[in-house]
Amino acid sequence: MNTVIALRRLGINVGWMAKLGNDFFSDFIDHVVDSEGLDKSLLSRAPVPQRRVTVALSYHEERAFVTYIDPVYKASADLAVEALEHATFSHLHFTGLTLDERLPDFFDRCHERGICVSMDCQYREQTLDMLLVRETVRRLDIFMPNASEAQRLTRTERLAEALDKLDNFVPYIVIKCGAEGALARRDGIDYHSPAVPANVIDTTGAGDVFNAGFLAAHLAGKATLECLRWGNYCASMSVQGVGGISTAPTLSQLQAWLAAPPQA
């Protein structure tokens, strides 16, 4: 929910496609959804536990995650296919590389309806050597991995090589580079925006919050470099608290930062 909540705080009317259960964690998430004012029209509940609980082990140089997941009641692809039947949204974002044999055709139908599709990557063992990965990625409007994910996916040793390889599939590539900021390639043109200095407490979820800032700017019709700026600012705010969204910024905070004179 990091990206979803961060988008809502930036003033975007956003819904979340998910299936909650009858367990404590689902009740907690439902309360958070209400408190953040998210659109619940794509949120449903099942009469069984739907726990997806992760412990984040955050260290200065690295992090790890330990996750428990109940048997999946409905996968994200199922939810997306159902949502398209009564879609009122113009942009659909997947928070990780989602692989399902139905998705290539589903993305084609999204485009027929004028729906833009973006996707983060997250850590995945699969690479572009797999046909389904290629057919999924080539149908995205925006692909948003971080640097290590891009290199793993493309099986390259240098980020420039990864970017060149992804350029054969996606017209708009956004790569998060941590302390090095973020870069993008759109229709063959390269962009880079430096990171915004921050007192780093926890980097967990910062990439998700970057996505929210970037997408908020993109939906507002901003140019690529400005989209990167928004994303970097949101990520810099995220890392100053524990967890992805505890210090994710509001729209007023973003506007105040944008209006402030550049620091020397």
Steps between C-alpha positions, in 0.01 A plus 500: 500500500800736513446632148122517538504697825783727385301583185191582706700734723606682184137566417446223245166318506631147520352158559668179606425162345529250783322218680495521880404214731344451842825516697646767728745629239222544243297696756802720568556566129131578452527761776806655333318512165211688665728738688692591184184555295573243230236402245372158614299411190762247388557360851316186610512257790509122523365284787846352557834634628693699239814578693802633316733604778860608451772572752754747360861460617651838424875554530720794406620354170245229424162359595310174496137395527336197660142446383210276594220468243172312538385296198406755234123542471530709185817608324557859390443397138155367591412826673625708209302301241184538709558872553527567126138393455384816678809716465473871565874556542744644247820359647577155640815440704643164609734517799715210376578300188180297468514195275183331384419351160188720480677831555641571151149486352363687801747784446398518133139543612606770747662693218188464286312676781762772532639370830872557558684213675808537719686238700770486763729198502596390854743210547425222252696193391351516149684680220428627149614160374147381581239558229227596749727762659576652160134498392398662829767771508460595132134591564573743784479874452738567792739255668650602836766263638790600721856467371573152637162369383558636150839330478370172638204499262720569198795289620740788449792622711466873435196720541554660160480156339180423689345827387593431137351152518175618661478773236423226249179421688363805683463859372524652849750356748553642850785363712544579869866526600484569875753762608575566132148624439297370209525484123259447217498434130194611308475450127878473476582811707687463831426694819659506846397667825724494808380371836360746754720504814334336800568371849457130425325293766355212295499447124224237504228598256678812373486372142124455532461857621728622220258332259213695654676832456601421145153379402329798665711733286446286190122505550520879536666518157845597627814453292724201570765691693235653726348155555840376616530801732166427663593136541837580657344744746236248608764230543717736707206562734421128522847400623480742794256276687455130571313321223404633161210730582547624855664819366375492139421862414168675450419716201552817704848382605589426138371838385699680770817317395441580134448868585812529716809653339770247399761438767857592413 
